[in-house]
Protein backbone atom coordinates (compact mmCIF):
# COMPACT_ATOMS: atom_id res chain seq x y z
CA UNK A 1 0.00 0.00 0.00
CA UNK A 2 2.77 2.45 0.83
CA UNK A 3 4.45 1.79 -2.51
CA UNK A 4 1.24 2.68 -4.36
CA UNK A 5 1.08 5.91 -2.39
CA UNK A 6 4.59 6.84 -3.55
CA UNK A 7 6.85 5.58 -0.78
CA UNK A 8 10.40 5.28 -2.08
CA UNK A 9 11.76 3.28 0.86
CA UNK A 10 10.84 1.77 4.22
CA UNK A 11 12.72 2.18 7.47
CA UNK A 12 12.36 1.55 11.16
CA UNK A 13 14.20 2.72 14.21
CA UNK A 14 14.89 -0.23 16.51
CA UNK A 15 18.01 -2.24 15.76
CA UNK A 16 16.19 -5.42 16.76
CA UNK A 17 13.97 -5.01 13.69
CA UNK A 18 16.87 -6.73 11.89
CA UNK A 19 14.95 -9.96 12.45
CA UNK A 20 12.29 -8.75 9.97
CA UNK A 21 14.65 -7.20 7.39
CA UNK A 22 14.67 -10.08 4.92
CA UNK A 23 10.92 -10.79 5.10
CA UNK A 24 9.93 -7.15 4.57
CA UNK A 25 12.52 -6.55 1.84
CA UNK A 26 11.23 -9.63 -0.01
CA UNK A 27 7.63 -8.38 0.27
CA UNK A 28 8.10 -4.99 -1.42
CA UNK A 29 9.79 -3.52 -4.47
CA UNK A 30 11.40 -0.53 -2.75
CA UNK A 31 14.51 -0.34 -0.57
CA UNK A 32 14.04 -1.48 3.04
CA UNK A 33 16.32 -0.66 5.96
CA UNK A 34 14.73 -1.66 9.24
CA UNK A 35 17.78 -1.63 11.50
CA UNK A 36 20.78 0.49 12.35
CA UNK A 37 22.68 -2.80 12.52
CA UNK A 38 22.68 -2.90 8.69
CA UNK A 39 25.55 -0.40 8.92
CA UNK A 40 27.83 -2.86 10.70
CA UNK A 41 29.25 -4.53 7.55
CA UNK A 42 29.88 -1.14 5.93
CA UNK A 43 31.58 0.15 9.07
CA UNK A 44 33.77 -2.96 9.13
CA UNK A 45 34.79 -2.41 5.50
CA UNK A 46 35.71 1.21 6.27
CA UNK A 47 37.99 0.25 9.15
CA UNK A 48 41.06 -1.87 9.66
CA UNK A 49 39.83 -5.48 10.09
CA UNK A 50 41.51 -5.57 13.48
CA UNK A 51 39.86 -2.35 14.69
CA UNK A 52 37.22 -2.88 17.34
CA UNK A 53 33.69 -1.66 16.66
CA UNK A 54 31.58 -0.73 19.65
CA UNK A 55 27.82 -1.18 19.69
CA UNK A 56 25.87 0.97 22.12
CA UNK A 57 22.58 -0.83 22.75
CA UNK A 58 19.78 -0.49 25.29
CA UNK A 59 20.57 -3.80 26.98
CA UNK A 60 23.80 -5.69 26.37
CA UNK A 61 22.31 -8.87 27.79
CA UNK A 62 19.87 -9.03 24.87
CA UNK A 63 21.96 -7.98 21.86
CA UNK A 64 24.65 -10.64 21.51
CA UNK A 65 27.37 -11.74 19.11
CA UNK A 66 25.23 -14.81 18.32
CA UNK A 67 22.34 -12.58 17.30
CA UNK A 68 24.60 -10.61 14.96
CA UNK A 69 25.75 -13.85 13.33
CA UNK A 70 22.19 -15.20 13.07
CA UNK A 71 21.21 -12.21 10.93
CA UNK A 72 24.30 -12.23 8.70
CA UNK A 73 26.10 -9.44 10.51
CA UNK A 74 29.24 -11.30 11.46
CA UNK A 75 32.20 -9.14 10.52
CA UNK A 76 35.94 -9.79 10.86
CA UNK A 77 36.35 -6.96 13.35
CA UNK A 78 36.21 -7.51 17.08
CA UNK A 79 32.84 -6.30 18.39
CA UNK A 80 32.14 -5.01 21.88
CA UNK A 81 28.53 -4.49 22.98
CA UNK A 82 27.53 -2.31 25.93
CA UNK A 83 24.27 -0.86 27.20
CA UNK A 84 23.16 1.48 29.97
CA UNK A 85 20.41 -0.90 31.12
CA UNK A 86 21.62 -0.73 34.73
CA UNK A 87 21.99 3.05 34.86
CA UNK A 88 19.28 4.53 37.13
CA UNK A 89 17.47 6.93 34.77
CA UNK A 90 17.78 4.73 31.68
CA UNK A 91 16.54 1.73 33.64
CA UNK A 92 13.48 3.47 35.03
CA UNK A 93 12.53 5.60 32.04
CA UNK A 94 13.32 3.08 29.28
CA UNK A 95 13.84 -0.47 30.52
CA UNK A 96 10.92 -0.52 32.96
CA UNK A 97 8.58 1.48 30.71
CA UNK A 98 5.38 -0.20 29.67
CA UNK A 99 2.65 0.83 27.23
CA UNK A 100 1.72 3.77 29.46
CA UNK A 101 5.30 5.00 29.77
CA UNK A 102 7.84 4.81 32.55
CA UNK A 103 6.79 4.09 36.15
CA UNK A 104 7.61 7.69 37.08
CA UNK A 105 5.91 8.98 33.89
CA UNK A 106 8.96 11.10 33.15
CA UNK A 107 12.25 10.98 31.30
CA UNK A 108 15.17 13.18 32.26
CA UNK A 109 16.84 13.68 28.90
CA UNK A 110 19.98 15.19 30.40
CA UNK A 111 20.45 12.19 32.68
CA UNK A 112 19.82 9.74 29.82
CA UNK A 113 22.44 11.62 27.77
CA UNK A 114 24.92 11.48 30.64
CA UNK A 115 24.31 7.75 31.12
CA UNK A 116 24.77 7.07 27.39
CA UNK A 117 28.02 9.04 27.46
CA UNK A 118 29.15 7.20 30.61
CA UNK A 119 28.47 3.84 28.93
CA UNK A 120 30.34 4.83 25.77
CA UNK A 121 33.31 6.11 27.79
CA UNK A 122 33.43 2.90 29.82
CA UNK A 123 33.39 0.90 26.58
CA UNK A 124 36.26 3.00 25.25
CA UNK A 125 38.20 2.71 28.52
CA UNK A 126 37.87 -1.09 28.36
CA UNK A 127 38.70 -1.14 24.64
CA UNK A 128 41.03 1.74 23.75
CA UNK A 129 41.51 0.13 20.32
CA UNK A 130 37.85 0.86 19.50
CA UNK A 131 37.66 2.80 16.23
CA UNK A 132 33.93 3.54 15.80
CA UNK A 133 30.58 3.13 17.54
CA UNK A 134 27.25 1.95 16.19
CA UNK A 135 24.43 3.35 18.31
CA UNK A 136 21.85 0.58 17.94
CA UNK A 137 19.29 1.85 20.43
CA UNK A 138 16.59 4.06 18.90
CA UNK A 139 16.38 6.14 22.09
CA UNK A 140 19.96 7.37 21.72
CA UNK A 141 20.32 9.37 18.47
CA UNK A 142 19.54 12.64 20.29
CA UNK A 143 22.63 11.92 22.38
CA UNK A 144 24.89 10.80 19.52
CA UNK A 145 26.66 14.15 19.31
CA UNK A 146 27.42 14.11 23.05
CA UNK A 147 28.67 10.52 22.78
CA UNK A 148 30.83 11.39 19.79
CA UNK A 149 32.30 14.45 21.50
CA UNK A 150 33.04 12.41 24.63
CA UNK A 151 34.86 9.56 22.90
CA UNK A 152 36.10 11.38 19.76
CA UNK A 153 35.17 8.52 17.41
CA UNK A 154 32.82 8.15 14.45
CA UNK A 155 29.31 7.28 15.67
CA UNK A 156 26.47 5.95 13.52
CA UNK A 157 22.76 5.43 14.28
CA UNK A 158 19.44 4.65 12.59
CA UNK A 159 18.98 8.25 11.42
CA UNK A 160 22.13 7.79 9.32
CA UNK A 161 20.48 4.77 7.66
CA UNK A 162 17.43 6.88 6.83
CA UNK A 163 19.61 9.70 5.49
CA UNK A 164 21.48 7.18 3.33
CA UNK A 165 18.27 5.71 1.92
CA UNK A 166 16.80 9.16 1.32
CA UNK A 167 19.92 10.24 -0.57
CA UNK A 168 19.69 7.15 -2.75
CA UNK A 169 16.00 7.55 -3.54
CA UNK A 170 15.92 11.33 -3.90
CA UNK A 171 19.11 12.43 -5.62
CA UNK A 172 19.71 16.16 -5.71
CA UNK A 173 20.78 18.14 -8.76
CA UNK A 174 24.38 19.26 -8.98
CA UNK A 175 25.53 22.42 -10.68
CA UNK A 176 28.61 22.63 -12.78
CA UNK A 177 30.79 19.77 -13.80
CA UNK A 178 33.39 17.57 -12.36
Secondary structure, 3 states (H helix, E strand, C coil): CCCCCCCCEEECCCHHHHHHHHHHHHHCCCEEECCHHHHHHHHHHHCCCCCEEEEEECCCCCCCHHHHHHCCCCCCCCEEEEECCCCHHHHHHHHCCECCECCCCCCCHHHHHHHHHHHHHHHHHHCCCEEEEEECCCCCHHHHHHHHHHHCCEEECHHHHHHHHHHHHCCCCCCCCC
